Amino acid sequence: MESMPQFLQHLMKIISPTPHFVIFAQGVLYRGADFSIVWPELLALTIIGSAYFGFALYRFRRVIFSG
């Protein structure tokens, strides 16, 4: 991500689940963090995953039921 333009780095930190998962995994695996520390990352992953799933479901239904 360091090689991306600055605006794209900020955008990817918002819409991509990967940075949130990396922060979560490092917190739990390396630091032994409990739920009270990693809940913001889990919440972000849940919101991003739900949004992507909703979009995929919309596209899937549109393709299946349009034919």
DRENVEX-153239 format. One record per residue (C-alpha): residue number from 1; residue in three letters; y, z, x. Coordinates in steps of 0.001 Angstrom, whole numbers, plus 524288, in hexadecimal, padded with zeros to 5 digits. Layout:
% DRENVEX-153239
{NUM ALA {Y Z X}};
...
This chain:
% DRENVEX-153239
{1 MET {80000 80000 80000}};
{2 GLU {80912 80200 80B7E}};
{3 SER {80A45 7F34B 80D7E}};
{4 MET {80F05 7F108 7FF7B}};
{5 PRO {81D6A 7F02A 7FBF6}};
{6 GLN {82355 7FD39 7F803}};
{7 PHE {8248B 7FA1D 7E971}};
{8 LEU {8166E 7F596 7E8EE}};
{9 GLN {811C9 80216 7EF8E}};
{10 HIS {81852 80A36 7E4E8}};
{11 LEU {812D9 8017F 7DA35}};
{12 MET {80507 8024A 7DF90}};
{13 LYS {805E9 8111C 7E060}};
{14 ILE {8088C 81110 7D1BB}};
{15 ILE {7FF76 8069F 7CC41}};
{16 SER {7F428 8071D 7D5D5}};
{17 PRO {7E9CD 811B1 7D449}};
{18 THR {7E5DB 81111 7E2A1}};
{19 PRO {7F0B8 819A0 7E878}};
{20 HIS {7EE78 823F3 7DE0A}};
{21 PHE {7DFDF 82412 7E09E}};
{22 VAL {7E1D5 82513 7EF52}};
{23 ILE {7EB02 830BA 7EDB3}};
{24 PHE {7E150 8370E 7E44B}};
{25 ALA {7D582 834B0 7ED02}};
{26 GLN {7DC4D 8397D 7F94B}};
{27 GLY {7E0EA 8459C 7F24B}};
{28 VAL {7D377 84917 7ED4F}};
{29 LEU {7CAE9 844B6 7F8A3}};
{30 TYR {7D341 84869 80468}};
{31 ARG {7DB8C 8538A 7FF61}};
{32 GLY {7D2F2 8598A 7F4E7}};
{33 ALA {7DDDC 85891 7EADB}};
{34 ASP {7DB27 85DB2 7DD4A}};
{35 PHE {7DECF 857EF 7D029}};
{36 SER {7EC5A 85E17 7CFED}};
{37 ILE {7F022 855E8 7DBCD}};
{38 VAL {7E9D3 848CD 7D89F}};
{39 TRP {7EC45 84818 7C9EA}};
{40 PRO {7F833 83F0A 7CB37}};
{41 GLU {7EFEA 834F1 7D23D}};
{42 LEU {7E50C 83617 7C826}};
{43 LEU {7EF0C 83472 7BD50}};
{44 ALA {7F4AC 82865 7C3EF}};
{45 LEU {7E70D 822A0 7C59C}};
{46 THR {7E3F9 8253B 7B74F}};
{47 ILE {7F083 81EE6 7B289}};
{48 ILE {7EF46 812FD 7BB62}};
{49 GLY {7E0D4 81161 7B81D}};
{50 SER {7E37B 8127F 7A989}};
{51 ALA {7EE42 80867 7AA3E}};
{52 TYR {7E5C5 7FED7 7B1DD}};
{53 PHE {7DA3D 8013F 7A8BF}};
{54 GLY {7E2C2 7FF06 79CC2}};
{55 PHE {7E7E4 7F254 7A24F}};
{56 ALA {7DA21 7EDB9 7A5D3}};
{57 LEU {7D519 7F153 79852}};
{58 TYR {7E03C 7E9CB 791F9}};
{59 ARG {7DD4B 7DDB7 79A30}};
{60 PHE {7CEAD 7DEE9 797D1}};
{61 ARG {7D048 7DFBB 78921}};
{62 ARG {7D9B4 7D464 78931}};
{63 VAL {7D00D 7CBD5 7908E}};
{64 ILE {7C408 7CFF5 788BE}};
{65 PHE {7C9FB 7CF17 77B29}};
{66 SER {7D22B 7C2EA 77D2A}};
{67 GLY {7C682 7B9DD 77E8E}};
